C-alpha cells in the first residue's frame, strides 16, 4: 500500500506533466487521477479541487527549483560578453518554450485562480527572479562589468522581457513585433547592454555607484554557514569580510603572504601595479573571531599537511578559482535574502568591509591606501557611511528620554 505522501507526490507529478502538455484548463481531474493510478476521490481527498492540486504543484513540485538551479548553473562558453548574454537569454527562452501550454494557462487563467494560487504563483516568479539575479551578478563579476542597476533590478527587467516575448509567441499566431527569435534576442541584449551595463569592461577596482553593504546579522549568518562547511570555507569567508580583498586577489594569495604575530595580522596582496598590505581584522561587524594568531585563517593554515604554496586550494591541491569561490558563496548564502529580496552577492562582502572600516574611523585617504582605489571610487562609500552614521545618531536620540517640560508630563 503506497504511503499518503507518495500518493500526494504522484498526483503532483502527474498533474505537472499534464499541465505542461495540455494546459491547466485542458486537463481534467479524472485524467490526473488515471495518470497517478488512483481514483478521483483520492485526488479530492488530498487537494479538494483542481485548483487545490495546482496550488500543490506550485508550492511542492521540485521542478521549479530545478529550473532555477539550472538557470544559475548555466554558463556561457562565449568570451564576448554580449554574445554570452544572448546565449543565456536564448537558454531561458528555450526553457520557456518547453512548456508553452503551461505558460498560456498560468498567465491567461490567473484571474480565475483563488488568492492562495495567485500568491504561490507570485512567489515562484520572485524565486525565479532571484535565480536570474544570481546568474547576472556572477556574469558581471566574472567579466568585471559594472551596472547602473542592482542585480535584482536588472533581473526583473530581463525576466519581463523574456516572459513578455514568451507570452506573445505562445498566445498569438500572427504579429509584426519582430521577424524571429534572433531579432528579439538581439534587441533585448542591446537594451540591457547599452541601457544597463557598462559599454566597456571595467577593472576589478571599478565599483558600482550604489553601495549595498550587508547588515551585521547577515554577515554573521554567512560566517556561521561557512564554518559549518569546513576550515577552508570559514577562512575564506573570514578573509572576505575581515580583509576586504576581492575574489581575484584572494585566489592569488600565497601561504607566505601573511604576517601573523601578537601585534598584528597582515596580508601582502598582489595588484596589477605592485602590492599592498592590508590588515586582517579579528573584529568583524561588532563580533570578535579569535586573535591575531588564532583565527579562522591561521587555524586553516596550521591544519594543512600539504606543501602547496597557495593559501586556498581545491580538492586536487590546485589554486582555488573565482568561480569556485562564487560557488562556495552561494552555498553559504542559500536561503538568505537581503532587504531587496535577493540573495547576497559576493561583491557585497568587500563593500561591507569598506563601510565597516569607515564607520570604525578609518579615513578616506587611509582606506584608499588599503584598497588601492582612488578617492573618486570611494566617494559612494563615504556617502553610504554618512547615511549609516545619521541613522545611528537618529536611533540614539530616540533612545534618550525627553528633556524639559515634555519629559515631566
N, C-alpha and C positions, 0 to 999 in steps of 0.2 A: 504494500500500500504506500503510494508516494506521500511524502510529508506535505503539510499545509504550505510551507514556504516554497517547496519545489513546484507545487501546483500553481501557486501565485506567480512565480518567476516564469513558468512555462506559458501561462496566459499572457504575461507581459511581452515575452519574446515573440510569441505568435502574433499578438496584436501589432507589434512594431513591424514585423515582416509584412503583414498585410497592409498596414497603413502606408508603408513605403511603396508597395507595388500597386495598390488600388486607391490610395487616398483614404481619409478618415470617413467621409460621408459614403464612400463606395464600399465600405466594409461593414458587414453585419456582425452582431454578437454571435450568431449561430456559426458563421464562418470561423470566427476566432476560436470558439469552443471546440469545433471539429478539428482545427489545426493543432490545438493543445491536447486533443484526445480526452476531453471532458464534456459534460453536458452544459447547457446554458444555465441551468440552475446553479451549478458550481461557480460559473462566472459571476452571476448576480450576487451570490453569497459573498464572494470576495470583494467585488467592486461596486455593486449596486446598479450600475448602468454602463453604457459605452463611454460616457464622459468620465465616469469614475475610473474606468480602465485607462483612458487616455491620461488622466492625472497620474496614475501609477506608472505609465510609460515615461512621462516627463520627469517624474521625481525619482524613479528607481532604476530605470534602464541604464546600464553601463555604456550603451552605445554613444551617448552624448559626451561622456567623459573621455572615451577612447578617441572620439573625433577631435576633441580639444587637445588631447595629448599629442595626437598626430600633427595638429596644426603647429604646436610648439616645436616638435622634434624635426619637422620638415626643414631641411637645409638645402639651399640652392648652390649648385656647383659653379655658377657663373661668377667670374671675377669682376664683372661690371655691375655696380650697384643697381642701376636702373633695370638691367636685364634680370638681375636676381629678384628684384621686387615684382617684376612682371611674371616671372616663373612662379613665384609664391601665390600671386593673385590667381594665376591660371590653375594652380593646385586647389585653391579654395573653391573656385567655380566648378572644377571637376567634381569635388566632394558634394557640392550642392546639386550638381547635375545627376548624381546617382539616385536622388530621391525627389524627383520633380512632383510626383503626386502628393507626397507628404508636405512639401513646401506649399503647394497650392492649397491644401486643406488647412494647414496651420495658419496661413495668412488669410485666406479667403473666408474661413469659417470662424475666425477668432471671436467675432461679436456674438456667436451663438454659444460660446463656452461659458460655464459657470465662473464665478470670480476666482475660485481656487485654481482652476485650469489656467486662467489668464496670468495669475501670479506665478504659477510654475513655469509657464512659457517665458515670461519676462525674466525669471531667474536664470533659465537656461541661456537666454540671449545674453544676459550680463556675464555669465561664466564664459561663454564663447568669446565675448569681447575681451575678457581678461587674458584668455589664451592668446588672442591676437596681439594684445599689448605686450605679453612676454616675448613673442616672436619678434615684434618690431623693435623692442628695446634691445634684444640680442643682436638683431640685424644692424642697428645703428652703432652699437658698441663695437662689434667685430670690424666694421668698416670706418670707425672713427667719424661718424656723421653727427651733426647737430640738428636739432629740430626746433621749430617755432612753437610746437605744441608738446604737451606731455604725451608719453607713450599711450596712455589710456584714451586721451582725446583723439590722437591720430588713429588709434584702433577703431574708435567709434565711427569716425569719418570713413575709414576704409571699409568697415563692415556694412555701413549704409550703402556705399557704392556697390559692393558686391551683391548684397541681398536685393537691392533695388533692381540690378541687372537680372538676377535670377527670377524675381517675381514677374518682370515684364516678359522675359523669354518664355517662362512656363505658363503664362496666362494669356498671351497674345500671339495669334498666328501670323499677324502682319503688322509691322511698324516700320517707321523710317527714322528711328533714333540713331542707329549705326548700321553699317553694312554687315558686319560679322563680329564674332567674339574678339578677334585680334584688334579690330578697330576700337572696340570698347576698352580692351586692356591697355592699349597704347594711350588712350585719352585719360583713363583713370590713373595710370602710373605717372603721366606727365603732370596731372593735377597735384598728386601727392608730392612728387619730386620737386617741382618748381614752386608749389604753393606752401609746402610744409617743411620739407627737408632742405638743408643747405645745398646749394647747387654744386659745391665742390667739397671733397672730403676735408675734414678738419683734423688737426693734430690732436693727440690724446689730451693735451693741456687745454684745448678749447672746450669750455663747459657751457651748458645751456643757460640762457638768461634767467630762467625761473629755477630757483634752488628749491629742491624738495627734500629737506632733511627729515630723518626719521625720529619719532619720539623715543624717549628712553625705554619705555615698556617694550616697544617693538624691537629695539636693539638688543635688550637683554633676553628677549624671547628667542631671537635668531641665534644669539650666542649659546643659549641652552640647547637649542636644537642641534647646533653644530657639535657641541660637546658630546651629545648622545651618539654621534656617528663616529667618534674616534679622536685620537690625539691630533692627527694632522688636520682634520676638519676644524677642530677647536682652535688650533694655532692659526689656520688660515683666516677664520673669522676674527680672531683677536688682532691680527696684523692689519686687516682691512679697517676695523673700527678703531684700533689703537695707534696706528701709524699713518693712516690716510694715504697709503700708496695705491696706485692704480693697479688693476689686474695685470697690465702689461709689465709694470715694474716688478710686481710680486713674483711672476713666473721666472724672472731673470735673476732673482736673488740667489746668492750662494751661501753656504753654511758659514763661510769665513767672513761674510759681510755683516756680522753682528758683533757688537761690543756689549757684554753683559758683566757688570760688577756691582758692588754695593752702592755706588753713587749714581749709576745711570744704565740705561739700556738703549742702544742706538743701532740703527741700520744704515749701511752705506748703500745708497740707491744709485744705480747707474741711469744716466739720462742721455739723450742724443747729443748733448753738448758737453758731457762730462759726468760728474757725480755730485751728490749732495748727501748730507746726513740728516736723519730725522729721528726724533725720539719715539720709542715705543712706550706708550703711556700705560701705566698699570691701573689708572683710574679711567673708566670708560662710562660716560653718561652718569656720573654720580656713584658708580659701583666699582670697588677695587677688585681686580682679578689677579691677586698674587703680589709679587715683589719684583724688583729689578732682576733678580737671579732665579726666581722660582715663579714662573707664569706659564700660560699655555704654550708659548713659543719655546721657551727654554726646556720645558718638560718634553715637548715633542722631539727636539733635537737630542736631548740626553737619551731618549728611548731608542734612537737609531742604532742599528747594528751593522749598517752597510757603509760602504766607502764612497757613495755618490757625493759629488760636490754640491749639487743643487739643494736648496733649502726645502723645496717641496717637490714631490715626485709622484708618479703613478705606480701601479702595481708592477710594472716592468722596470722600475727604477729609472725611468726616463723623466726629464723635466716636465712638470705639470704645464698644461696649456691653458690659455684663457678660456677656451671652450669648456674644458674640464672644470674650471673654477665656476663658470656660469652654471654648469650642471649641478655642482655642489650647492651653489647659492639657491637654486630652485628647490633642491631637496630640503634645505634649511628653512625656506620660507613657505613651504607647501601649506596651504590653508590659511596663510596670513594675508591680510589686506591692509592697505593704507587708508587714510581718510578719504582719498579719491576713489576708493573702491576697487583698486587694482593691486596685484602683488608687488611688494617692494622690488626695485630693480638694483642690480649690482652697483651701478654708479652712485646710488644713494648712500652707500657706505662711506665713500670718500667725501661726499657733500656733507654728511652728518658730522664727520670728523672735523672738517673745516669750521663749521658753525660752532661746534663744541670748543674748539681752540679759541675762537674769537670771544665766545661767552665767558671763557675762563681767563681772559685778559691778554691773550697774545695780540700784539699789534698787527696791523695790515702789512707793514714793512717786514716784520719777522715772519709772518705767515707766507709772504712772498718768497722769502729765503727757504722756508721749509718745503714749500710745494714746487718752487721753480716757476710759478706763474707770475704774470705781470699784475700790477695794481689794477689795471683796467679789467682783467679777467676776474679779479677778486671783488670787484665792486658789487656784484649781485649778492655775494656772501656777506659783505658788510651791511647791506640793506636788510638782509634777512636777519642778521644778528641784532640790528637795531629794532626790528619788529618784535623779535622774541624778548628783548630787554624791556620794551614798552609793555608787552603783555604781562611779563613777570612783575613789573612795577605796579601795573593796574591791579593785579591779583593781590599783591601785598597790601595795597591801600584798602582793598575790600575786606581784608582780614583784620585791619586795625579798628578799634572801637571809635565811635564818633567823638567829636570834640564840641566844646561849648554847650550851649543850651540844648542842642539836639541830642547830646549824649545823656542829658539828665531827664529827658522826658520818658 
